[in-house]
């Protein structure tokens, strides 16, 4: 069984598992929705830069970098 920890995004307490990306299930759901939107956009705009994505989706660059660090996205 996982250990209790705080969500790095909202601060709520949840049971950590290795697939949670340090966020609670509610925040992970939002994280996954955002990831899917970015992934779909990149399929149609493969040469898009990190800054373009941040501007397009009104996200901090660090959020997009977290997808890259988690090996979920790659940007050329």
KEPA-737533 format. One record per residue: residue number from 1; x, y, z of N, C-alpha, C, O in turn. Coordinates in steps of 0.05 Angstrom, whole numbers. Example, Ala and Ser with C-alpha at 12.3 -4.5 7.8 and 13.67 -1.06 7.14 Angstrom:
BEGIN
nr, neast, nnorth, nup, caeast, canorth, caup, ceast, cnorth, cup, oeast, onorth, oup
1, 264, -114, 156, 246, -90, 156, 264, -66, 156, 285, -66, 169
2, 257, -45, 142, 273, -21, 143, 258, 1, 157, 268, 23, 161
//
This chain:
BEGIN
nr, neast, nnorth, nup, caeast, canorth, caup, ceast, cnorth, cup, oeast, onorth, oup
1, 17, -24, 0, 0, 0, 0, 18, 25, 0, 39, 25, 12
2, 9, 46, -13, 24, 71, -15, 24, 86, 11, 10, 79, 30
3, 40, 107, 11, 42, 124, 35, 25, 149, 31, 21, 158, 9
4, 17, 161, 54, 3, 186, 52, 22, 209, 46, 44, 210, 57
5, 14, 226, 28, 31, 249, 21, 13, 272, 12, -11, 268, 8
6, 25, 295, 8, 10, 318, -1, 14, 322, -31, 35, 317, -42
7, -8, 330, -44, -7, 336, -73, 11, 360, -77, 9, 380, -64
8, 29, 357, -97, 48, 379, -103, 33, 403, -116, 44, 425, -118
9, 9, 398, -126, -5, 420, -140, -25, 434, -121, -25, 459, -119
10, -42, 418, -108, -63, 431, -92, -59, 428, -62, -72, 442, -46
11, -41, 411, -53, -35, 407, -25, -52, 387, -10, -47, 382, 14
12, -72, 376, -23, -89, 356, -9, -74, 331, -3, -54, 325, -16
13, -83, 316, 17, -70, 291, 25, -83, 268, 8, -107, 267, 5
14, -66, 251, -1, -75, 228, -16, -55, 205, -12, -33, 209, -2
15, -63, 181, -21, -45, 158, -19, -29, 157, -45, -39, 153, -67
16, -3, 160, -41, 16, 161, -64, 20, 133, -76, 23, 113, -61
17, 19, 132, -102, 28, 107, -116, 48, 116, -137, 50, 139, -143
18, 61, 97, -149, 83, 103, -167, 74, 116, -193, 91, 125, -209
19, 48, 116, -199, 38, 127, -224, 24, 154, -220, 10, 163, -238
20, 27, 167, -197, 12, 191, -191, 26, 217, -199, 13, 238, -197
21, 51, 216, -206, 66, 241, -214, 66, 261, -191, 67, 285, -196
22, 65, 252, -166, 65, 269, -143, 41, 288, -141, 42, 309, -128
23, 19, 280, -153, -6, 296, -151, -29, 277, -144, -28, 253, -150
24, -49, 289, -132, -73, 273, -124, -89, 265, -148, -84, 275, -170
25, -107, 245, -145, -122, 236, -168, -138, 258, -183, -139, 258, -208
26, -148, 278, -168, -163, 299, -181, -145, 317, -198, -152, 323, -221
27, -121, 324, -188, -102, 340, -203, -91, 324, -226, -86, 335, -248
28, -87, 298, -222, -76, 281, -243, -96, 280, -267, -88, 279, -290
29, -121, 279, -261, -142, 279, -282, -139, 304, -299, -139, 303, -324
30, -136, 328, -286, -131, 352, -301, -105, 352, -316, -103, 362, -339
31, -85, 340, -304, -58, 337, -316, -60, 321, -342, -48, 328, -362
32, -76, 299, -340, -79, 282, -364, -95, 295, -386, -89, 292, -410
33, -115, 311, -379, -131, 325, -399, -113, 345, -414, -114, 347, -438
34, -98, 360, -398, -80, 380, -410, -59, 366, -428, -54, 375, -450
35, -48, 344, -418, -29, 329, -434, -41, 321, -461, -29, 324, -482
36, -65, 310, -461, -78, 301, -485, -83, 324, -505, -79, 320, -529
37, -90, 347, -495, -94, 371, -512, -67, 379, -525, -66, 384, -549
38, -46, 379, -509, -20, 386, -520, -10, 365, -540, 0, 372, -561
39, -13, 340, -533, -5, 318, -551, -19, 320, -578, -6, 318, -599
40, -45, 325, -577, -61, 327, -602, -52, 351, -618, -50, 350, -643
41, -46, 373, -605, -37, 397, -619, -10, 392, -632, -5, 400, -655
42, 8, 378, -618, 35, 372, -629, 33, 353, -653, 50, 354, -671
43, 13, 337, -654, 10, 319, -677, 4, 335, -702, 13, 328, -724
44, -10, 357, -699, -17, 374, -722, 4, 397, -726, 4, 409, -748
45, 20, 402, -706, 41, 423, -708, 67, 412, -697, 76, 421, -675
46, 80, 394, -711, 103, 379, -700, 128, 397, -695, 145, 389, -680
47, 129, 420, -707, 152, 437, -703, 147, 460, -683, 162, 479, -681
48, 126, 457, -667, 119, 477, -647, 140, 478, -625, 150, 457, -617
49, 146, 502, -616, 166, 505, -595, 153, 504, -567, 129, 505, -565
50, 170, 502, -547, 161, 502, -520, 146, 527, -513, 125, 527, -501
51, 157, 550, -522, 144, 576, -516, 117, 578, -531, 98, 590, -520
52, 116, 568, -555, 90, 569, -570, 69, 553, -555, 46, 562, -552
53, 77, 529, -545, 57, 513, -530, 48, 528, -504, 25, 528, -498
54, 67, 539, -490, 61, 554, -465, 41, 576, -471, 22, 581, -456
55, 46, 591, -493, 28, 613, -500, 1, 603, -509, -20, 613, -501
56, 1, 583, -526, -24, 572, -537, -42, 561, -515, -66, 566, -516
57, -31, 547, -496, -47, 534, -475, -48, 550, -449, -59, 540, -429
58, -35, 573, -449, -34, 590, -425, -25, 575, -401, -37, 576, -379
59, -2, 561, -405, 10, 545, -384, 38, 555, -378, 51, 566, -395
60, 47, 551, -353, 75, 558, -347, 93, 538, -363, 86, 515, -366
61, 116, 548, -371, 135, 531, -386, 142, 507, -369, 146, 485, -379
62, 144, 510, -342, 151, 488, -325, 131, 465, -326, 139, 442, -322
63, 106, 471, -331, 85, 450, -334, 91, 433, -358, 90, 408, -357
64, 97, 446, -380, 103, 431, -405, 129, 416, -401, 132, 393, -411
65, 148, 428, -388, 174, 414, -383, 169, 389, -366, 183, 369, -369
66, 150, 390, -348, 144, 366, -331, 134, 343, -349, 141, 320, -343
67, 119, 349, -370, 111, 328, -388, 135, 316, -402, 136, 292, -407
68, 153, 333, -410, 178, 324, -423, 195, 308, -404, 205, 286, -412
69, 198, 317, -380, 215, 303, -360, 202, 276, -353, 217, 257, -346
70, 176, 274, -355, 162, 248, -349, 162, 230, -374, 150, 209, -374
71, 176, 239, -395, 178, 224, -420, 150, 220, -433, 145, 200, -447
72, 132, 238, -429, 106, 237, -441, 105, 253, -467, 90, 247, -485
73, 122, 273, -469, 124, 290, -493, 153, 293, -502, 171, 291, -486
74, 156, 298, -527, 183, 307, -537, 178, 330, -556, 160, 329, -573
75, 195, 350, -554, 193, 374, -571, 219, 376, -586, 241, 374, -574
76, 217, 382, -612, 241, 385, -628, 254, 411, -624, 274, 417, -637
//
